[in-house]
Amino acid sequence: MSLSNPVYASFRSIGAYVPQKILTNSDLEEMVDTSDEWITKRTGIKERHIAADDEYTSDMGAKASQKAIDRAGISKDDIDLVICATVTPDYFNMPSTACIISDKLGIKNVQAFDISAACSGFVYLLSIAKAFIESGMKKNILIVGAEKFSSIVDYTDRGTCILFGDGAGAAIMSATHDKSESMIDIHASADGSYADFLMTPAPGTVHPVSQQVIDEGLNFVQMKGNETFKLAVKTLTKDVIEILENNHISSEDIPHFIPHQANYRIIKAVGDALKMREDQVVLTVGKYGNTSAASIPMAINDIYESGRLKYGELMLLDTFGGGLTWASALLPFAGKTIES
Ligand code: COA
């Protein structure tokens, strides 16, 4: 790397995959004691997509990745690192889902690994990609957020099963010397003292697979919904205020505010606190529910495919998830504008 000609990380393309099967609120009315009215009012979610039994996190991740590779106008052979953020990997210990995605795409002899940061996973990936690229170690990185969240949801627990869905999103991060295409800022953080707000107790070293795990349903996601809600609004708002202030940018100047899609009420509260207009806030939670690490790239893909996201436009990402983890990023879209 030369100091006179520095290298920057740019967000070069986006792709997503959504499984075919739809689980609507009225379907859930048949499964647990709930109603479309309650779910809509408390969360804004109307439906979510659910992967087929034989459709795995890596399948969804590979499909989203292929789109991102094609749209970046590069070959799979140009990719020198593959990282996947997921809390629903194909296999809980090994191999990593990133290795399987690489194999499905025919990407050979390239470093590949997973990270676990729950719903903050995709923005965490951006920070890792930035570090690898700007240190000169890598040039084209495939980052993937993919989740088969339905595999860890207890469909008898009305407090959680209404929220989550499956899907995948992927992006290519590339090296550039053009500063106008560079990621402007990124901030990622965590506080493990809130670990029990949102967790899947098993399998792991605390609770290896056992009859007790099955009997007590410890393999399913558990959540303190109300506490998570309050902390999410506070953290998401604070994070955005800081990143905007640090970079002397006003919230009015953000064309695309893309928050983690967990709950419409959380997004509305954060948007209002930041004085965002409705047209600035990207909303996909109604049709996808919360897809964890896939939520933000699926939302970016939505505005890309609808022609709303154009080359050079600023995106403000803001996320929050199990860990607890949180992260925000300010970056221009450096991919080709879709042709309408
Ligand atoms: N249908 C009907 N009633 C339900 C219900 C459902 N699906 N889920 C919970 N309830 C009931 C509760 O049992 C409770 O009943 P009670 O008053 O008789 O005890 C009542 O609704 C209120 O429950 P509460 O948990 O206080 O509701 P809430 O307004 O906090 O909404 C969530 C629940 C889960 C929608 C909300 O807390 C939330 O979205 N939290 C954030 C979750 C999140 O984003 N997690 C992921 C972070 S990445």
Residues whose N, C-alpha, C, O or C-beta is under 5 A from the ligand:
A	BS01	COA	D33 T34 S35 W38 R42 T43 C119 R158 G159 I162 G225 N226 T228 F229 A262 N263 F320 G321 G322
